Amino acid sequence: MTGILSRIFGRMRHGKADGQFIEEMRAVLADGELDDEERHELARRHVELGAGDAWNDVKADLYLAAVRGALKGGRLTPEVERELAEIRGYLHVGPAEAERGNTLLGEARDRLAAEARQLKAMADWEAYLAALRRAEAPRIEVLNIMFQRGERALLEVPMAALEYKAIARQHVGGASGFNIRVARGVSFRVGGMRGYSVPVMGLQPLSTGRLVITTRRLVFAGMLAGWSDPLEKIISVTPYADVFQYVVHGRVKPRILRYEPGAHPDAIIAAFEGAVNASALGHP
């Protein structure tokens, strides 16, 4: 009987030691790193606690905890991956046991790669806008437009031309007035006023086409409408959220162009700045 109780209490003490050792391992691996000093300390604690090999049953969870710790802050460098590979070897984690941790690593790699591509695209875009402002963007070929000597195109984008027009008429004013009796059977109506009709203005489409910004002009080439405005006659330019508007000297109505898919306001403004700069400096 004494031997049975001894074994029971021994397992209880052993189980408590295993639990303590597993928690200490988890704490050490929580940052995703394991140096020689930490290895020696874990070995010492294993002996000191009298722990067994129960940690082997949860090594997949320990490796997963190490991966999560390494990925905190979104960092994943070759050094981090090498450190995790060493931890995996230290824990003797096989391919099947490492699946959850490796899945996290794969997701992190994909996310960081996507972020890197996005950052590069943003950097490329900013570099392109800067080149447009300097009128140094790569040359583009524009068809069906006659260019002047020394003139070159900086940007071609799809746009739709709009114009303010009367889209309806509205009756305003008018009052019936009231009668003033001055004698039996005699009265006057005063305060009466006839109404009048006014036009209701609205933006109406003129034509779809393309806006070409050159070193000398803004050219709109549309299916049903088109024009060419020299830069020196453009008084003001205003980009809105959905349309690009500019005013031409000698013309009452502003030019209004709606952005079509593929037309970016920032690129249009940058190209216009580059065109003005090139024109002012006399560059072709």
C-alpha positions as CSV (number, residue, x, y, z in Angstrom):
1,M,0.0,0.0,0.0
2,T,2.8,2.3,0.9
3,G,4.5,1.7,-2.5
4,I,1.2,2.6,-4.4
5,L,0.8,5.8,-2.5
6,S,4.4,6.7,-3.1
7,R,4.0,6.2,-6.8
8,I,0.8,8.3,-6.9
9,F,2.4,11.2,-5.0
10,G,5.5,10.8,-7.1
11,R,3.4,11.3,-10.3
12,M,1.6,14.2,-8.8
13,R,5.0,15.9,-7.9
14,H,6.3,15.0,-11.3
15,G,3.2,16.4,-13.1
16,K,3.5,19.7,-11.2
17,A,7.2,19.9,-12.1
18,D,6.4,19.2,-15.8
19,G,3.7,21.9,-15.7
20,Q,6.2,24.4,-14.2
21,F,8.9,23.6,-16.6
22,I,6.5,23.9,-19.6
23,E,5.4,27.3,-18.5
24,E,9.0,28.4,-18.1
25,M,9.8,27.1,-21.6
26,R,6.9,29.0,-23.0
27,A,8.0,32.2,-21.3
28,V,11.6,31.8,-22.6
29,L,10.3,31.2,-26.2
30,A,7.7,34.0,-26.1
31,D,10.0,36.4,-27.9
32,G,10.8,34.0,-30.7
33,E,14.5,33.8,-29.6
34,L,16.6,31.2,-27.8
35,D,20.3,31.9,-27.1
36,D,22.9,29.6,-25.5
37,E,22.4,31.2,-22.0
38,E,18.6,30.4,-22.2
39,R,19.3,26.8,-23.3
40,H,21.6,26.3,-20.4
41,E,19.1,27.8,-18.0
42,L,16.3,25.6,-19.3
43,A,18.5,22.5,-18.9
44,R,19.4,23.6,-15.3
45,R,15.7,24.2,-14.4
46,H,14.7,20.8,-15.9
47,V,17.1,19.1,-13.5
48,E,16.3,21.4,-10.6
49,L,12.5,20.9,-10.9
50,G,12.9,17.1,-11.5
51,A,10.7,17.4,-14.6
52,G,10.2,14.7,-17.1
53,D,9.5,14.8,-20.8
54,A,5.9,15.9,-20.7
55,W,7.0,19.1,-22.6
56,N,7.4,16.8,-25.6
57,D,3.6,16.4,-25.8
58,V,3.1,20.2,-26.2
59,K,6.2,21.0,-28.3
60,A,4.0,22.0,-31.3
61,D,2.2,24.6,-29.1
62,L,5.6,25.8,-27.8
63,Y,6.9,26.2,-31.4
64,L,3.6,28.1,-32.3
65,A,4.1,30.4,-29.3
66,A,7.7,31.1,-30.5
67,V,6.4,32.0,-34.0
68,R,3.8,34.3,-32.6
69,G,6.3,36.0,-30.5
70,A,8.7,36.4,-33.4
71,L,6.0,38.0,-35.5
72,K,5.0,40.6,-33.0
73,G,5.3,44.0,-34.6
74,G,5.1,42.6,-38.1
75,R,8.8,41.9,-38.4
76,L,10.0,38.9,-40.3
77,T,13.7,39.0,-41.4
78,P,16.0,36.2,-42.5
79,E,17.6,36.3,-39.0
80,V,14.2,35.8,-37.4
81,E,13.5,32.8,-39.7
82,R,16.9,31.3,-38.8
83,E,16.2,31.7,-35.1
84,L,12.8,30.0,-35.5
85,A,14.4,27.2,-37.4
86,E,16.9,26.7,-34.5
87,I,14.0,26.7,-32.0
88,R,12.2,24.1,-34.1
89,G,15.3,21.9,-34.1
90,Y,15.8,22.4,-30.3
91,L,12.2,21.2,-29.7
92,H,12.5,18.4,-32.2
93,V,9.4,19.5,-33.9
94,G,8.5,17.5,-37.0
95,P,6.8,18.7,-40.2
96,A,3.3,17.8,-39.1
97,E,3.8,19.3,-35.6
98,A,5.2,22.5,-37.2
99,E,2.2,22.9,-39.5
100,R,0.3,25.6,-37.5
101,G,3.5,27.6,-36.9
102,N,4.6,27.4,-40.5
103,T,1.2,28.5,-41.6
104,L,1.5,31.6,-39.6
105,L,5.0,32.2,-41.1
106,G,3.6,31.7,-44.6
107,E,0.8,34.2,-44.0
108,A,3.3,36.7,-42.6
109,R,5.6,36.3,-45.7
110,D,2.6,36.8,-48.0
111,R,1.5,39.9,-46.1
112,L,5.0,41.5,-46.0
113,A,5.5,40.7,-49.7
114,A,2.2,42.4,-50.5
115,E,3.2,45.4,-48.4
116,A,6.5,45.6,-50.1
117,R,4.8,45.6,-53.5
118,Q,2.5,48.3,-52.4
119,L,5.3,50.5,-51.1
120,K,7.2,50.0,-54.4
121,A,4.1,50.9,-56.4
122,M,3.7,54.0,-54.3
123,A,7.3,55.0,-54.7
124,D,7.1,54.4,-58.4
125,W,3.9,56.5,-58.6
126,E,5.5,59.4,-56.7
127,A,8.6,59.2,-58.9
128,Y,6.3,59.3,-62.0
129,L,4.5,62.4,-60.7
130,A,7.8,64.1,-60.0
131,A,8.9,63.3,-63.6
132,L,5.7,64.8,-64.9
133,R,6.2,68.0,-63.0
134,R,9.6,68.3,-64.5
135,A,8.3,67.4,-68.0
136,E,10.7,64.5,-68.0
137,A,8.3,61.6,-67.9
138,P,8.8,58.9,-70.6
139,R,7.7,59.9,-74.0
140,I,4.3,58.7,-75.1
141,E,2.9,58.3,-78.6
142,V,-0.4,59.9,-79.3
143,L,-2.4,59.0,-82.4
144,N,-4.6,61.2,-84.6
145,I,-3.4,64.5,-83.2
146,M,-1.3,66.9,-85.2
147,F,1.6,68.2,-83.2
148,Q,3.4,71.5,-83.7
149,R,7.1,71.6,-84.3
150,G,9.0,71.0,-81.0
151,E,5.7,70.0,-79.2
152,R,5.5,66.7,-77.4
153,A,2.8,65.0,-75.3
154,L,3.2,64.5,-71.6
155,L,0.0,62.7,-70.7
156,E,-3.0,61.1,-72.4
157,V,-6.0,60.1,-70.2
158,P,-9.6,59.2,-70.9
159,M,-12.1,61.9,-70.0
160,A,-15.7,63.0,-70.7
161,A,-16.5,66.5,-71.7
162,L,-19.4,68.2,-69.8
163,E,-21.1,71.6,-70.2
164,Y,-23.6,73.7,-68.2
165,K,-26.9,73.8,-70.2
166,A,-30.5,74.6,-69.5
167,I,-32.1,71.2,-68.6
168,A,-35.5,72.6,-67.7
169,R,-37.5,75.8,-67.0
170,Q,-39.0,76.9,-63.7
171,H,-41.8,79.3,-63.1
172,V,-41.0,81.8,-60.4
173,G,-42.7,84.9,-58.9
174,G,-46.3,85.9,-59.6
175,A,-49.0,87.0,-57.2
176,S,-52.7,87.4,-57.5
177,G,-52.9,90.5,-55.3
178,F,-56.1,91.6,-53.5
179,N,-59.2,93.7,-54.1
180,I,-59.9,97.1,-52.5
181,R,-63.5,98.2,-52.5
182,V,-63.9,102.0,-53.1
183,A,-67.7,102.2,-53.7
184,R,-70.7,100.0,-54.2
185,G,-69.9,97.8,-57.1
186,V,-66.5,99.4,-57.6
187,S,-63.1,97.8,-56.5
188,F,-59.5,97.8,-57.6
189,R,-57.0,94.9,-57.6
190,V,-53.6,95.8,-56.3
191,G,-50.4,93.9,-55.6
192,G,-50.8,91.6,-58.6
193,M,-47.6,90.5,-60.4
194,R,-47.1,88.2,-63.3
195,G,-44.6,85.3,-62.9
196,Y,-41.8,84.6,-65.3
197,S,-39.9,81.5,-66.4
198,V,-36.2,80.9,-65.6
199,P,-33.9,78.2,-67.0
200,V,-32.7,75.4,-64.6
201,M,-29.0,74.8,-65.3
202,G,-27.2,71.5,-65.0
203,L,-24.2,69.6,-66.3
204,Q,-24.8,67.7,-69.5
205,P,-22.5,65.3,-71.3
206,L,-21.0,66.6,-74.6
207,S,-18.7,63.7,-75.6
208,T,-16.4,61.0,-74.3
209,G,-12.8,61.2,-75.5
210,R,-9.3,61.8,-74.3
211,L,-7.4,64.7,-72.8
212,V,-3.9,65.2,-74.1
213,I,-1.6,67.5,-72.2
214,T,1.4,68.6,-74.3
215,T,4.2,71.1,-73.7
216,R,2.1,73.7,-75.4
217,R,-1.6,72.9,-75.3
218,L,-4.5,71.1,-73.6
219,V,-6.2,69.1,-76.3
220,F,-9.5,67.3,-75.9
221,A,-10.2,64.8,-78.7
222,G,-13.8,63.4,-78.4
223,M,-16.2,61.6,-80.7
224,L,-18.7,64.5,-80.7
225,A,-16.6,67.4,-79.6
226,G,-13.0,68.6,-79.4
227,W,-10.8,71.6,-78.8
228,S,-7.3,72.7,-78.5
229,D,-6.4,75.4,-75.8
230,P,-2.9,77.0,-75.8
231,L,-1.3,77.1,-72.3
232,E,-0.9,80.8,-72.4
233,K,-4.6,81.3,-72.7
234,I,-5.5,79.2,-69.7
235,I,-6.4,81.5,-66.8
236,S,-7.1,79.0,-64.0
237,V,-7.2,75.2,-63.3
238,T,-9.4,73.6,-60.6
239,P,-9.4,69.9,-59.9
240,Y,-12.5,68.6,-58.1
241,A,-13.2,65.1,-56.8
242,D,-14.9,64.0,-60.0
243,V,-14.2,66.6,-62.6
244,F,-11.2,68.7,-63.9
245,Q,-12.2,72.3,-64.8
246,Y,-10.2,75.1,-66.4
247,V,-11.0,78.6,-67.6
248,V,-9.8,79.9,-71.0
249,H,-9.3,83.6,-71.7
250,G,-12.0,84.9,-74.0
251,R,-14.4,82.0,-73.3
252,V,-17.4,82.5,-71.1
253,K,-18.0,78.9,-70.1
254,P,-15.3,76.9,-68.3
255,R,-14.0,73.6,-69.8
256,I,-15.3,70.8,-67.6
257,L,-13.9,67.2,-68.0
258,R,-15.1,64.3,-65.9
259,Y,-12.5,61.7,-64.9
260,E,-13.0,58.3,-66.7
261,P,-11.4,55.1,-65.4
262,G,-7.7,55.4,-65.9
263,A,-7.6,59.2,-65.3
264,H,-6.0,60.2,-62.1
265,P,-6.3,63.8,-60.9
266,D,-2.8,63.9,-59.4
267,A,-1.3,62.9,-62.7
268,I,-3.3,65.5,-64.6
269,I,-2.2,68.3,-62.3
270,A,1.4,67.1,-62.3
271,A,1.4,67.0,-66.1
272,F,-0.1,70.5,-66.4
273,E,2.6,71.9,-64.0
274,G,5.2,70.2,-66.1
275,A,3.7,71.6,-69.3
276,V,3.6,75.1,-67.9
277,N,7.2,74.9,-66.7
278,A,8.4,73.5,-70.0
279,S,6.6,76.2,-71.9
280,A,7.9,78.9,-69.6
281,L,11.5,77.7,-70.1
282,G,11.1,77.2,-73.8
283,H,11.8,73.5,-73.6
284,P,10.3,71.3,-76.3
